Amino acid sequence: MTELRVTSPQQARVLVVEDDPNNRLVITRLLRLAGLSAENIYETDGDAASFIRQHNLSGLDLIFLDLQLPRKDGYAVLQELRAEPTCAATRIVALTANVMRQDVERARSAGFDGFIGKPIDGRRFSDTLKRLLAGEPVWMIV
């Protein structure tokens, strides 16, 4: 596991990769409620590797990656992100409504650093975020 740059939400830089605008809104609001500034939250609806290159985003601390994207699934996007040198120290967490044990194990085997089932538990999100930024494994299903 790679060492992290920050441990507090106030300093964190986070990318949300989610194709559903409502889900993206929920996640970004939860991030803001947890202490992230709007300037440190980036959003895209799919091609995360291109987005990172286009916007010159190095030093991201965390990426929340939806597994069910329309053009490429989250597993393909994960492989592209892992090949990006700018993502070498970035923790990548799977987001999905598919929360069976085999879904969690597939995400773990694919190389994700964590797993959060949808719908996201807003009451626990701030603590979950702090744990992720501290480098703790988070493998949560609803």
N, C-alpha and C positions, 0 to 999 in steps of 0.2 A: 504494500500500500504506500502511496506517495504522501509525503508530508504536506500539510495544508498551510496556506498563507495566513489565514485568520481564524479566529474562533468565536467572534461575536457577529450577530446579524447586522449591526450597525456598520461594520466594515465590509461585509460580504458583497460579492458580485455574483449574480445568479441569472442563468438563462432558463427560460421556460419554453419548451418545445411542445406545443399542443395545438392541434388543428381546430378544435372546437372553441369558438370565441367565448362562450359562457364559462367553460372550464378554465380557459386562460385567465379570464377576469377573476374567477374565484381564487385561483392560485396566486395571482399578483396581489390581490387584496389581502390574502393571508400573509404573504411575504411582507407587505407594508405594515400590517398589524403586528408582525413579529419584530419590526424595527428596521427593516431595510428601507433605504431612501429610493424614491422612484427612479433616480438617475442610475442606480445600481441594479435595476431589474430590466432584463432584456427579454423580448418575446419574438418567437417565430412560429410559423405554422407547419414547418416540416424540414426543409433542408438546412439543418443546423450547421453542418461543416461549412457550407457556402456562406451562410449568414455570419459565422465567426470570421471567416476570411474577409468578407465584404466590409464588415464593420471594424476590422482590426481588433478583435476582442481577445487579447491575451490576458492571462491571469484570472480567468473565471474561477470561482471557488466551488460552484455547484451547478449542475444541470439537471433539471427535472424533465424527463423525456417520456412522453406518451408512447405507449407501445403500438397503438392502433392508429397510425397515420395513413392517409390515403395513398400517397405515391410510393413510399417505402415504409416498411414497418420499423418499429423502434429498434429492433435487433440489427437491421441493416444500417440504420443511422448510428447506432452505438459503434459498430465496426469502423465507420467513416470517422467518427469523432476520436476513437482510440488511435487512428492513424495520423491525426492532426498533432503536430508538435506542440501547438499552443494549448492543447487539452491534456498534456501529460500529467499535470498535477490536479486535474479537475475530477471531483467525485461526480458520478453520474447515477441518478436514481430513476428507476422505472416507475411510471405512473400508469395504472390500468384498472379497468373494472373487472378484468379476469383475475380472480383471486383464489383460484384453487391451488392446492399445495404444489401441483406440477407446474403451475405458472410461476410460482415463486422460485422453484428449483431451476426452471429453465432460465429465468432472469439471472440467477446467481451463477449458473454455469456459463452463461453468455459473457459474463464479466461486469455486470452492473455492480455498483457499490451499495445499493439498497433498493427497496421495493416498497411502494406505498399504494395501497388499494384505494380505488374510488368507490363511493364518494369519500373525499378527504375529511378526516375528523378535525374540524376547525378548532375544537377545544384543546386538542393535543398537538396541533401543528407547530406552535412556537417552540415547545420542548423538543419536538422531533427535529426541527430545523437546527436548533442548538446542538443536538447530539450529532447530526450529520456534519455540521461544520467543525465539530471537535474530533471528527474522524471515527466516531462510533458507527458500527453497523446498525442499520435500521431495516428490518424486514417485516413490514406491517401489512396485515390484511384486515379488512373491516369485520 
